[in-house]
Amino acid sequence: MIDLFRSEDDHRIGQISEEALEFLIAHLEEEDSEDTDYYIDRDTLEFLRDQNPPQGLVDILESALDGRDGIEVYYQAQEVP
């Protein structure tokens, strides 16, 4: 599983599957191959909805907005013991 965090305060906003991460990587812009963050706003959410996202992904991102116009989120793979 992959943890998603809000960049401004490192608040964990939820967990997504590898499939959901691959979806984000395929549909959102990355600055380089090591980039792990994305800017999410209402327009981005609408775009993602139109791309047939994995179940629950848009809901997690929408709840993370929490009334903001946009946020930066980043992902981190959970460490396996």
MOKANOR-V770647 format. One record per residue. N is the residue number from 1. RES is the residue in three letters. PSI is psi in whole degrees, -180 to 180 (NA if undefined). OMEGA is omega as a letter, one per 30 degrees, with the letter a starting at -180 (none if undefined). D_CENTER is the distance of its C-alpha to the mean C-alpha in Angstrom with 2 decimals. Layout:
# MOKANOR-V770647
<<N	RES	PSI	OMEGA	D_CENTER> <N	RES	PSI	OMEGA	D_CENTER>>
This chain:
# MOKANOR-V770647
<<1	MET	158	a	12.94> <2	ILE	131	l	9.86> <3	ASP	139	l	9.11> <4	LEU	138	a	6.13> <5	PHE	149	l	8.08> <6	ARG	124	a	8.96> <7	SER	-37	a	10.87> <8	GLU	-29	a	13.91> <9	ASP	9	a	15.03> <10	ASP	25	l	13.17> <11	HIS	127	l	12.74> <12	ARG	121	a	11.03> <13	ILE	-11	l	9.04> <14	GLY	-180	l	9.12> <15	GLN	143	l	9.41> <16	ILE	162	l	8.33> <17	SER	169	l	10.94> <18	GLU	-39	l	11.74> <19	GLU	-43	l	12.03> <20	ALA	-39	l	8.49> <21	LEU	-45	l	7.52> <22	GLU	-37	l	10.52> <23	PHE	-48	l	9.59> <24	LEU	-45	a	6.63> <25	ILE	-40	a	9.29> <26	ALA	-28	a	11.93> <27	HIS	-12	a	10.86> <28	LEU	156	a	9.41> <29	GLU	134	l	11.78> <30	GLU	141	a	12.18> <31	GLU	-33	l	15.18> <32	ASP	179	a	16.52> <33	SER	-16	l	16.26> <34	GLU	5	a	15.34> <35	ASP	133	l	12.45> <36	THR	16	a	9.41> <37	ASP	157	a	7.78> <38	TYR	147	l	6.67> <39	TYR	128	a	8.44> <40	ILE	127	l	7.53> <41	ASP	-176	a	10.86> <42	ARG	-40	l	12.90> <43	ASP	-40	l	13.86> <44	THR	-42	l	10.46> <45	LEU	-42	l	9.98> <46	GLU	-42	l	13.52> <47	PHE	-49	a	13.10> <48	LEU	-40	l	10.44> <49	ARG	-39	a	12.86> <50	ASP	-10	a	15.65> <51	GLN	11	l	14.37> <52	ASN	63	a	14.82> <53	PRO	161	l	11.39> <54	PRO	147	a	11.73> <55	GLN	133	l	12.98> <56	GLY	-17	a	11.07> <57	LEU	-51	a	7.48> <58	VAL	-36	l	8.26> <59	ASP	-43	l	10.26> <60	ILE	-46	a	7.89> <61	LEU	-40	a	5.97> <62	GLU	-42	l	9.63> <63	SER	-30	l	11.12> <64	ALA	-29	l	9.24> <65	LEU	-41	l	10.86> <66	ASP	51	l	14.07> <67	GLY	-5	l	16.44> <68	ARG	160	l	15.15> <69	ASP	-36	a	15.29> <70	GLY	159	l	12.06> <71	ILE	159	l	9.97> <72	GLU	131	l	8.66> <73	VAL	155	l	5.84> <74	TYR	160	a	6.61> <75	TYR	156	l	6.95> <76	GLN	127	l	10.49> <77	ALA	140	l	12.54> <78	GLN	142	l	14.92> <79	GLU	135	l	18.42> <80	VAL	124	a	20.92> <81	PRO	NA	none	24.29>>
